[in-house]
């Protein structure tokens, strides 16, 4: 299973990667912008670089935020069931509502609690496997 970690802050990408690697997830790919994430998913022309099974998406990024990226992912028929977990420091109820409205599968608040991250990724992977079978 391949996980795409999308965050414009390298330290945040590394923090998520370390936690996931410690939990046994080895196939990780990275994007430092929403545009790069969409490109890796094959949105906007071209073919995907790698098969992605789950996306961890920050909300606050320059140029295009994570909400717009979620909306664009959900517009693609082949990505309708791709789990997108928003990972953000935005904690207001309106932020949570906006993320789910944009198509997020789940929502994790920063600072990330490692056990919560692993549990939510595991649950998303299980759901993805059900849709794929």
C-alpha positions as CSV (number, residue, x, y, z in Angstrom):
1,X,0.0,0.0,0.0
2,X,1.4,3.4,-1.1
3,X,0.7,6.5,1.0
4,X,1.1,10.0,-0.5
5,X,2.0,12.6,2.2
6,X,1.2,16.2,1.1
7,X,2.5,19.1,3.1
8,X,4.4,22.2,2.2
9,X,6.5,22.0,5.4
10,X,9.3,19.4,5.1
11,X,9.4,18.8,8.9
12,X,5.7,17.9,8.9
13,X,6.2,15.4,6.0
14,X,9.1,13.8,7.8
15,X,7.2,13.6,11.1
16,X,4.4,11.7,9.4
17,X,6.8,9.5,7.6
18,X,8.7,8.5,10.7
19,X,5.5,7.6,12.5
20,X,4.2,5.6,9.6
21,X,7.5,3.8,9.0
22,X,7.6,2.9,12.7
23,X,4.2,1.3,12.2
24,X,5.4,-0.7,9.3
25,X,4.3,1.4,6.4
26,X,7.3,1.5,4.0
27,X,5.9,2.7,0.7
28,X,5.7,6.4,1.1
29,X,5.8,9.2,-1.5
30,X,5.8,12.9,-0.9
31,X,4.5,16.1,-2.4
32,X,5.3,19.6,-1.2
33,X,2.2,21.2,-2.8
34,X,-1.4,20.4,-3.7
35,X,-0.4,20.8,-7.4
36,X,2.4,18.2,-7.1
37,X,0.0,15.8,-5.3
38,X,-2.6,16.2,-8.2
39,X,0.2,15.6,-10.7
40,X,1.3,12.4,-8.9
41,X,-2.4,11.2,-8.9
42,X,-2.6,11.8,-12.7
43,X,-5.0,14.8,-12.4
44,X,-4.7,17.5,-15.0
45,X,-3.0,15.4,-17.7
46,X,-0.5,12.7,-17.8
47,X,-0.5,9.4,-16.0
48,X,0.0,8.8,-12.3
49,X,3.7,8.2,-11.4
50,X,2.8,5.6,-8.8
51,X,-0.4,3.9,-7.6
52,X,-1.5,5.8,-4.5
53,X,-3.7,4.0,-2.0
54,X,-4.2,6.8,0.6
55,X,-3.5,10.5,0.8
56,X,-2.5,12.5,3.9
57,X,-3.3,16.2,2.9
58,X,-2.4,19.4,4.8
59,X,-5.0,22.1,4.4
60,X,-2.9,25.3,4.5
61,X,-0.6,25.4,1.5
62,X,0.4,28.2,-0.9
63,X,-1.2,28.5,-4.3
64,X,-3.8,25.7,-3.8
65,X,-5.1,24.6,-0.4
66,X,-6.0,21.1,0.6
67,X,-9.7,21.7,0.3
68,X,-9.4,22.5,-3.4
69,X,-7.2,19.5,-3.9
70,X,-9.8,17.3,-2.2
71,X,-12.5,18.7,-4.5
72,X,-10.4,18.0,-7.6
73,X,-9.6,14.5,-6.5
74,X,-13.3,13.7,-6.0
75,X,-14.1,15.0,-9.5
76,X,-12.0,12.1,-10.9
77,X,-14.2,9.0,-11.3
78,X,-11.2,6.6,-10.8
79,X,-10.3,8.4,-7.5
80,X,-13.8,8.4,-5.9
81,X,-12.9,5.9,-3.3
82,X,-9.3,7.1,-2.7
83,X,-9.0,7.8,1.1
84,X,-8.0,11.4,1.7
85,X,-7.2,12.2,5.3
86,X,-6.8,15.8,6.1
87,X,-4.0,16.5,8.6
88,X,-4.1,20.1,9.8
89,X,-3.7,22.6,12.6
90,X,-7.1,24.1,11.8
91,X,-9.4,23.0,14.6
92,X,-12.6,24.9,14.3
93,X,-15.8,23.0,13.7
94,X,-16.2,25.0,10.4
95,X,-12.8,23.6,9.2
96,X,-13.9,20.1,9.9
97,X,-17.2,20.7,8.1
98,X,-15.4,22.3,5.1
99,X,-13.0,19.3,4.9
100,X,-15.7,16.7,4.8
101,X,-17.8,18.8,2.3
102,X,-14.7,19.0,0.0
103,X,-14.5,15.2,0.0
104,X,-12.1,14.3,2.8
105,X,-12.5,10.8,4.2
106,X,-11.1,11.7,7.7
107,X,-9.6,14.5,9.7
108,X,-6.6,14.6,12.0
109,X,-5.6,17.6,14.0
110,X,-2.0,18.7,14.4
111,X,0.0,18.2,16.5
112,X,-0.5,14.6,15.3
113,X,-0.8,11.9,18.0
114,X,1.1,8.9,16.5
115,X,-1.4,6.3,17.7
116,X,-4.3,8.2,16.2
117,X,-2.5,8.6,12.8
118,X,-1.7,4.9,12.6
119,X,-5.2,3.9,13.6
120,X,-6.9,6.2,11.1
121,X,-4.5,5.2,8.3
122,X,-5.1,1.5,9.1
123,X,-8.9,2.1,9.0
124,X,-8.7,4.0,5.7
125,X,-6.6,1.2,4.2
126,X,-9.1,-1.4,5.3
127,X,-11.9,0.5,3.7
128,X,-9.9,1.0,0.5
129,X,-9.2,-2.7,0.3
130,X,-13.0,-3.4,0.6
131,X,-13.7,-1.0,-2.3
132,X,-10.9,-2.5,-4.4
133,X,-12.1,-6.1,-4.0
